[in-house]
């Protein structure tokens, strides 16, 4: 109960600071590139935290083991699988 919201708050504050810094970049091309990088990270973070939060907030009688299996796949496999694809697609050499 303490760890998940605590890390979520730290992550949200961190992204808030990053976005505030990006907004101070004078060139539109620089802002676009920074937001592009930040959005790739944010997608993975959102998938990770949304599965965690849904798992612990939902009522115990809803879902069942099948739902838990799907959530654990999202939590453990999908976030790890997305990382190489997101970062390699942004790589100029891969393009």
N, C-alpha and C positions, 0 to 999 in steps of 0.2 A: 504494500500500500504506500510505503514511503519512497521506495527506490524508483519505481516507474514514473510517478509524477515529478520526483526530484530531477531525474535525468531529462525528462521532457522539458521541464522549466529551463534547465541549463542549456539544452539544445535550442529551445525557442529564443532565449535571450541571445545566444551566440548568433543565430541566424538573423535576428533583429539588428544586431551590431553590424553584421556583414552587409545586410541590405542598406542600412544607413550609410555605410562607407561607400557602397557602390553608387548610391544616389549622388554622392559628392564628386564622382569622376566627371571631369569636364566634357570629354568627348563622347558622343553617342555610340560610336563603334566600340569604345572601351566598356561602356555600360552594358551594351548588348552582349559582348563576349563574357563579361563577368556574370551577368544574369544567366547566361546559357550554362556556364559552369555550375553556378549555384543551384539552378533548377534541376540539374542531373543529380546532385547530392540530395536535394530536397525530396525528390521522388522516392529514393531509396529510404530515406528517413521516415517519410509518411507511410510507406508500406509497412515498415518495421513497427512503428508505434501504433498504427491503426489496428494491426492484428493483435498486438499485445493488449491494447486497451479494450478491444472488443471481447477478447478471451476472458478478461477479468471482470468486465462490467455486466456481461449478459447473465440472465437468470440461470440458475443451475438446472432447472427442469427443461429448458429449451435446448434444441440441438441434439447433443448426445456425442457418442464416440466418433461418428462419421464427421460431424462438424469439427470436433477437436483435431482429427487427422488432417483435415483440409487446412485448418488454421496453423497447425504445426508445420505443414509444408510451406505455406506462405511465410511464416516466421523464420524458419531455418533454411529453406532451400531457395525460395524466390528472391529474397533480398541478396543472398550470396551470389545467385546466378545473374542478377541484373547488373551488379557492379562491373564485371569485365566488359559486358556489352555497352553499357553507358559510357565508360571511359575509353574504350577502343573506338567507338563511333565518333568520338570527339577528337581523336588523334588524326593529325593531318596526314601522316604516313599511311594510315589505314584507308583514308579516303582516296 
